[in-house]
Amino acid sequence: MARDCGGGQALIYKNIKKHLKKLSPSLEIVQAKGDSMLPYAKNNEILLIDKTEDFKNGEVVIFSYKDEVFIRQVFITPNDRKLSFVSKNPLYPSFTLEGKNIEKIRIKGVLRAKIKRF
């Protein structure tokens, strides 16, 4: 089957999203913006996330905080009730949230895979 190499890309992603919803309603395709997670995730790279608020120590999460959306690796310090968010790109500082600031974040999902373009 022939596919348009230009505008057909959006149609292909729409079909992939439709099939993912049948497999698991919690899976979603998102597009990375920015370079804070280089070399792990590149700008405009397609990512597969599990739309859940449950994550494990060391996983990469997508979350919002103070009206910004971030993709960061998260580390849990349970005794101190702290979450540390680490960028893979050393040009971006890591940051730690604790106490009531943790309640201000909204986890959008956990990164499960990235779709590599040829």
N, C-alpha and C positions, 0 to 999 in steps of 0.2 A: 504494500500500500504506500503510495507516495505521500509525503508530508511536506508542507511549505517550510522552508528553512528560516523564514522571517516571522510573520505573524502567527504561524501555526503553533508556536511554542506555548502560548497562553492556553490554547485548546488542549494540548497534551497535558499540561499541569492540571487543568480542570478535570480531565478524565482520571488522572492519577488520584486527585483528591477524592473523587467520587468512589473509586475502588477502595481507597483507604478507609473511608467511612463505613463501607460494608464489612471490612475486616475488623476494625476497631473504631468505635465512635470517638475515642479519645485521641486518635492520631491526627496530626495536622501538619501541613507543609507551610513553612515560613521562609522568608528570604532575609539573610543576614545583611545588616547595614553597618558600615564602618569597618575599622580595622583593629578594634580593641582585642580581638581574639586571634589575630594572626600569630602563627601560621596555621592554627587549628581550624578556624573558620574565616574564609575570605569574604570581602565585600561582595554582595549580590549572590553569594552561594546559597543554594537551596538546602534547608535543614528540615529534618523530620522530628517533630516534638510530640511528646505524650502530654496532653493537656491535663495535668494533675498538679496538685499543690504538694504532693508527697515526694520528697527527694531524699537521697542518701548522701552521706558525707563524701565529698569529692566529686559529685556529679556536676554537670554543666546545666544551669537553669536559665530560663528567660523570665525576667521579673520586671515589675515597674516599681519605681521609687521616686517620689517627688516629681511626678509627671514626666519622667524619662523611662525608657525601656532599655534594659541591659541584658547582655548575655555574658555570664561569668561562671567560673567554677566556684562552688560554695563549699566552705569548710565549717563544720559545726563544733563549737566548744560548749558542750552541754552543761558543765559545772558552772561556767560563768554566764550562761545564757547569751552567747555571742554567735553571730554569723559573720564569717569573713568571706568577702567576694573578691576573687582573684582574676585579673585579666591575664591572658596568655602573652599579650604584647607588652614588653617591659616599658613602653612609652606611656602606658596608662597605669596609674596607681591603683593598688588594691585598697579596699576600705572595709571597715568592720562596723557592724551595727549591733547594738545591744539594748536591752531594756525595752522601753516603749517604742523605740525606733524600729524594732523588728516588726511590730504590729503595723507599721506603715507600708511595708512591702507587700506586693501582690505577686505571688508566683503564678506565671502564665503557663509554664510547662517545663518538662525536663527533656533535654536534647537526647535523642536516641540514635540518630544517624544523619549523615549528610549525603546529598545526592551529587555525585561528581559529574560535571559536564565534560564532554569530549572536546 
